[in-house]
Structures are given as C-alpha cells and as structure tokens.
Amino acid sequence: MASIFTKIIKGEIPSYKIAENENYYAFLDINPLAKGHTLVIPKNETDYIFNIEDEEYKGLFAFAKKVGIAVEKVIPCKRIGITVIGLEVPHAHIHIIPINSIYDMDFKQPKLKFSNEEFIRIASDIKSEYEKL
C-alpha cells in the first residue's frame, strides 16, 4: 500500500506544493512547528533514509538545501533547521524548519494552525523564491 506521501506525489491527496522535479517533491507540513515548516521527500518510496541509494540521497539533500534557502528568504528566522526522524510515515523525508532557537524543533510542542488561504500564501511565497534560485 502506498504511503500518504506517495499519494500526495500522485495528486491523490492535496498538498501545498513548494517545489518538484522528476525525483523529489517539497510541500508544507500541515501540522507545522513553525510558519514555513516544509517536508522534502524523494518520489521513490523508501521507508528509511539510510536505505536510499547514494546518488538519490545526495540529490535529496541538494534539493532540500535549495528549498531551505527559499524558506529562509520568506520566513524571518535565525537559521533553517533540518531533521530526519522517520518514524511517523514509512517514506523517508526531511523536515525543513525555520528556527530562532534549538527549542523550535521540539516536536512535543503544540503545532501551529493556519487557514487554507494562509497555507496557500506561504507556499506561493516560498515557491516564488525557490524558482528564482
């Protein structure tokens, strides 16, 4: 059975897309820790990030870097934090999170809520910056 992320890639489940190419896809997390919290995934469904082949792994992180730079241009923050947890969805993914302190990446904290219109605006602003890179 396909993961929720594979269903997002195929358009079976809607997402707030930031960027996409033939191998990778980036979209806003709908339960974000911070405004602009983005997920970056390989289109090839692999459960564990360290099981990804080397070239795909390098490509995933290069794609995530460009996404992170775009997020940082839109969302005021000190840094972009990245994390890979890999337990909640059986499809490898990288969290790109705008942060101002180490505590901004604590997944125990309450998730933010945004309206559909706000998610669309955030995604559009980040996508616009991504396309300039």
SELO-749498 format. One record per atom (N, C-alpha, C): y, z, x; atom name. Coordinates in pm, whole numbers, plus 50000, padded with zeros to 5 digits. Atoms other than C-alpha are relative to their C-alpha. Layout:
BEGIN
REC      Y      Z      X   a
REC      Y      Z      X  CA
...
//
This chain:
BEGIN
REC      Y      Z      X   a
REC  49881  50000  50084   N
REC  50000  50000  50000  CA
REC  50125  50000  50088   C
REC  49878  50013  49921   N
REC  50344  49907  50131  CA
REC  50086  50126  49992   C
REC  49909  49885  49998   N
REC  50586  50179  50236  CA
REC  50125  49969  49917   C
REC  49873  50019  50073   N
REC  50911  50233  50046  CA
REC  50094  49912  50082   C
REC  49911  50081  49917   N
REC  51089  50074  50344  CA
REC  49959  49852  49997   C
REC  50045  50139  50013   N
REC  50875  49759  50323  CA
REC  50046  49944  49866   C
REC  49952  50044  50131   N
REC  50964  49740  49954  CA
REC  50151  49974  50003   C
REC  49856  50023  49984   N
REC  51333  49769  50049  CA
REC  50023  49867  50072   C
REC  49986  50125  49924   N
REC  51298  49489  50306  CA
REC  49973  49879  49910   C
REC  50037  50111  50089   N
REC  51131  49267  50042  CA
REC  50092  49986  49879   C
REC  49909  50005  50113   N
REC  51408  49342  49791  CA
REC  49942  50055  49871   C
REC  50063  49942  50118   N
REC  51171  49520  49553  CA
REC  50069  50130  49958   C
REC  49922  49879  50024   N
REC  51383  49835  49582  CA
REC  50139  49972  50058   C
REC  49865  50028  49948   N
REC  51763  49806  49617  CA
REC  50037  50092  50116   C
REC  49947  49919  49890   N
REC  51943  49931  49928  CA
REC  50144  49960  50026   C
REC  49863  50028  49958   N
REC  52291  49949  50070  CA
REC  49991  49945  50142   C
REC  50028  50066  49872   N
REC  52228  49698  50347  CA
REC  50123  49996  50090   C
REC  49897  50009  49896   N
REC  52429  49716  50668  CA
REC  49980  49873  50081   C
REC  50029  50114  49912   N
REC  52256  49452  50881  CA
REC  49853  49963  49989   C
REC  50138  50048  50003   N
REC  51944  49242  50902  CA
REC  49988  49880  50091   C
REC  50038  50122  49932   N
REC  51781  48990  51129  CA
REC  49852  49977  49974   C
REC  50140  50030  50033   N
REC  51431  48845  51141  CA
REC  49904  50115  50027   C
REC  50092  49892  49962   N
REC  51282  49164  51290  CA
REC  50040  50140  49955   C
REC  49950  49864  50027   N
REC  51498  49461  51185  CA
REC  50093  50002  49879   C
REC  49920  49983  50121   N
REC  51686  49599  50887  CA
REC  50067  50137  50009   C
REC  49925  49874  49999   N
REC  51955  49868  50858  CA
REC  50067  50019  49864   C
REC  49944  49971  50131   N
REC  52071  50039  50540  CA
REC  50040  50147  49993   C
REC  49955  49861  50015   N
REC  52249  50356  50427  CA
REC  49889  50088  49946   C
REC  50092  49899  50052   N
REC  52037  50665  50375  CA
REC  50059  50047  49867   C
REC  49947  49959  50131   N
REC  52069  50756  50004  CA
REC  50004  50152  49983   C
REC  49989  49854  49995   N
REC  52031  51126  50090  CA
REC  50058  50040  50135   C
REC  49944  49988  49866   N
REC  52271  51140  50383  CA
REC  50041  50141  50041   C
REC  49945  49879  49940   N
REC  52357  51424  50615  CA
REC  50149  49985  50023   C
REC  49859  50029  49973   N
REC  52693  51256  50680  CA
REC  50035  49865  49939   C
REC  49952  50130  50046   N
REC  52902  50972  50546  CA
REC  49966  49898  50108   C
REC  50038  50103  49904   N
REC  52765  50657  50712  CA
REC  49861  50017  50059   C
REC  50137  49977  49952   N
REC  52416  50802  50780  CA
REC  49917  49877  49965   C
REC  50068  50129  50015   N
REC  52212  50486  50832  CA
REC  49858  50008  50055   C
REC  50138  50012  49952   N
REC  51842  50410  50872  CA
REC  49980  49861  50057   C
REC  50029  50126  49934   N
REC  51727  50138  51110  CA
REC  49849  49990  50013   C
REC  50145  50014  50004   N
REC  51376  50003  51070  CA
REC  49955  49864  50053   C
REC  50059  50130  49970   N
REC  51151  49734  51209  CA
REC  49942  49941  49871   C
REC  50059  50062  50119   N
REC  51038  49485  50946  CA
REC  49848  50007  50005   C
REC  50144  49983  49983   N
REC  50687  49512  51087  CA
REC  49968  50147  49971   C
REC  50029  49862  50041   N
REC  50548  49822  50915  CA
REC  49903  50066  50098   C
REC  50078  49919  49908   N
REC  50424  50063  51182  CA
REC  50036  50144  49971   C
REC  49976  49861  50039   N
REC  50385  50430  51094  CA
REC  50071  50080  50110   C
REC  49954  49913  49892   N
REC  50453  50590  51433  CA
REC  50078  49919  50103   C
REC  49911  50078  49914   N
REC  50739  50476  51654  CA
REC  49939  49969  50137   C
REC  50060  50026  49869   N
REC  50535  50509  51974  CA
REC  49880  49906  49993   C
REC  50103  50102  50016   N
REC  50277  50268  51831  CA
REC  50059  49859  49992   C
REC  49933  50130  50002   N
REC  50535  49988  51822  CA
REC  49983  49936  50138   C
REC  50012  50073  49874   N
REC  50477  49722  52087  CA
REC  50134  50006  50077   C
REC  49883  49978  49914   N
REC  50720  49747  52382  CA
REC  50119  49910  49968   C
REC  49889  50091  50026   N
REC  50927  49436  52307  CA
REC  50066  50030  49865   C
REC  49946  49967  50132   N
REC  50968  49528  51940  CA
REC  50077  50133  50006   C
REC  49936  49869  49982   N
REC  51056  49887  52041  CA
REC  50138  49982  50066   C
REC  49872  50026  49931   N
REC  51327  49765  52281  CA
REC  50098  49931  49905   C
REC  49916  50070  50095   N
REC  51459  49529  52014  CA
REC  50053  50091  49892   C
REC  49958  49904  50102   N
REC  51468  49808  51756  CA
REC  50116  50085  50050   C
REC  49893  49915  49948   N
REC  51680  50029  51980  CA
REC  50126  49920  50032   C
REC  49882  50084  49977   N
REC  51910  49740  52078  CA
REC  50071  49972  49867   C
REC  49944  50022  50134   N
REC  51960  49662  51707  CA
REC  50068  50128  49952   C
REC  49944  49870  50042   N
REC  52018  50035  51635  CA
REC  50130  50030  50075   C
REC  49878  49978  49921   N
REC  52277  50050  51915  CA
REC  50118  49927  49938   C
REC  49892  50080  50061   N
REC  52482  49772  51757  CA
REC  50040  50059  49864   C
REC  49970  49936  50129   N
REC  52453  49938  51414  CA
REC  50079  50128  50023   C
REC  49930  49875  49970   N
REC  52559  50272  51564  CA
REC  50144  49978  50042   C
REC  49863  50033  49959   N
REC  52864  50115  51726  CA
REC  50085  49963  49878   C
REC  49928  50037  50123   N
REC  52964  49965  51389  CA
REC  50030  50123  49915   C
REC  49978  49877  50078   N
REC  52918  50300  51213  CA
REC  50113  50080  50062   C
REC  49898  49921  49930   N
REC  53132  50473  51477  CA
REC  50140  49942  49982   C
REC  49869  50063  50022   N
REC  53413  50221  51421  CA
REC  50056  50029  49861   C
REC  49959  49979  50138   N
REC  53421  50304  51049  CA
REC  50014  50149  49965   C
REC  50006  49858  50037   N
REC  53339  50675  51025  CA
REC  50056  50085  50114   C
REC  49946  49914  49895   N
REC  53557  50921  51220  CA
REC  49897  50106  50041   C
REC  50097  49903  49949   N
REC  53327  51128  51442  CA
REC  50014  50008  50152   C
REC  49999  49986  49854   N
REC  53285  51255  51799  CA
REC  49896  49910  50065   C
REC  50111  50079  49948   N
REC  52956  51073  51851  CA
REC  49915  49948  49885   C
REC  50107  50040  50090   N
REC  52674  50893  51683  CA
REC  49873  50065  50053   C
REC  50128  49940  49963   N
REC  52358  51100  51689  CA
REC  49888  49912  49950   C
REC  50118  50071  50047   N
REC  52019  50940  51667  CA
REC  49881  50095  50003   C
REC  50122  49921  50003   N
REC  51692  51096  51570  CA
REC  49887  49917  49940   C
REC  50122  50058  50054   N
REC  51338  50985  51502  CA
REC  49910  50118  49967   C
REC  50087  49890  50041   N
REC  51129  51227  51301  CA
REC  49863  49944  49965   C
REC  50122  50073  50027   N
REC  50866  51005  51148  CA
REC  49896  50068  49914   C
REC  50097  49932  50085   N
REC  50701  51244  50906  CA
REC  50018  49968  49852   C
REC  49969  50012  50141   N
REC  50872  51170  50576  CA
REC  49964  49865  49938   C
REC  50036  50133  50049   N
REC  50799  50795  50543  CA
REC  49907  49937  50104   C
REC  50093  50058  49904   N
REC  50500  50617  50702  CA
REC  50043  49861  50049   C
REC  49943  50125  49948   N
REC  50723  50346  50851  CA
REC  50105  50045  50103   C
REC  49910  49955  49893   N
REC  50895  50402  51186  CA
REC  50146  49968  49965   C
REC  49858  50022  50025   N
REC  51271  50444  51155  CA
REC  50085  50093  50086   C
REC  49901  49925  49921   N
REC  51577  50566  51342  CA
REC  50112  50040  49907   C
REC  49883  49951  50073   N
REC  51844  50783  51183  CA
REC  50122  49984  50091   C
REC  49871  50013  49932   N
REC  52198  50689  51292  CA
REC  50096  50090  49921   C
REC  49922  49900  50074   N
REC  52422  50985  51203  CA
REC  50132  50029  50071   C
REC  49872  49960  49943   N
REC  52796  51031  51264  CA
REC  50004  50153  50011   C
REC  50000  49855  49980   N
REC  52834  51379  51415  CA
REC  50127  50048  50070   C
REC  49892  49931  49929   N
REC  53101  51622  51528  CA
REC  49949  50125  50071   C
REC  50065  49890  49931   N
REC  52861  51897  51635  CA
REC  49849  49980  49990   C
REC  50146  50010  50002   N
REC  52490  51939  51704  CA
REC  49943  50040  49864   C
REC  50047  49951  50129   N
REC  52455  52115  51369  CA
REC  50008  49896  49889   C
REC  49989  50107  50098   N
REC  52549  51796  51184  CA
REC  49869  49923  49983   C
REC  50128  50069  50009   N
REC  52194  51673  51249  CA
REC  49888  50093  49953   C
REC  50098  49905  50054   N
REC  52021  51971  51086  CA
REC  49954  49951  49863   C
REC  50052  50058  50124   N
REC  51800  51818  50816  CA
REC  49975  50104  49891   C
REC  50013  49895  50101   N
REC  51781  52155  50637  CA
REC  50128  50014  49917   C
REC  49875  49986  50074   N
REC  52144  52131  50531  CA
REC  50001  49913  49875   C
REC  49995  50078  50125   N
REC  52232  52003  50182  CA
REC  50044  49856  50028   C
REC  49965  50142  49985   N
REC  52251  51626  50153  CA
REC  50126  49970  49919   C
REC  49876  50039  50068   N
REC  52576  51461  50052  CA
REC  49966  49910  49881   C
REC  50015  50087  50117   N
REC  52617  51280  49721  CA
REC  50121  49906  49995   C
REC  49894  50100  50015   N
REC  52817  50959  49681  CA
REC  49971  49918  49876   C
REC  50018  50091  50113   N
REC  52875  50734  49383  CA
REC  49949  49866  50052   C
REC  50044  50134  49964   N
REC  52726  50386  49381  CA
REC  50115  49921  50062   C
REC  49883  50073  49949   N
REC  53076  50247  49437  CA
REC  50035  50044  50142   C
REC  49970  49949  49865   N
REC  53129  50473  49741  CA
REC  49896  49949  50100   C
REC  50103  50054  49912   N
REC  52795  50371  49892  CA
REC  50028  49852  50030   C
REC  49971  50143  49982   N
REC  52887  50005  49839  CA
REC  50117  49981  50096   C
REC  49883  50012  49913   N
REC  53226  50054  50006  CA
REC  49966  50036  50145   C
REC  50039  49958  49865   N
REC  53080  50242  50305  CA
REC  49915  49891  50066   C
REC  50087  50105  49946   N
REC  52808  49979  50352  CA
REC  50079  49875  50035   C
REC  49919  50120  49977   N
REC  53059  49695  50322  CA
REC  50088  50016  50125   C
REC  49913  49975  49884   N
REC  53295  49852  50578  CA
REC  49920  49996  50130   C
REC  50083  50000  49878   N
REC  53015  49911  50831  CA
REC  49947  49860  50028   C
REC  50051  50137  49984   N
REC  52866  49565  50771  CA
REC  50107  49909  50059   C
REC  49889  50080  49949   N
REC  53207  49410  50834  CA
REC  50020  50024  50150   C
REC  49986  49969  49857   N
REC  53235  49589  51169  CA
REC  49880  49947  50079   C
REC  50121  50050  49933   N
REC  52876  49500  51259  CA
REC  50012  49850  50027   C
REC  49990  50146  49987   N
REC  52945  49132  51200  CA
REC  50103  49956  50105   C
REC  49901  50030  49898   N
REC  53240  49147  51443  CA
REC  49946  50017  50142   C
REC  50055  49969  49868   N
REC  53020  49269  51728  CA
REC  49921  49884  50058   C
//
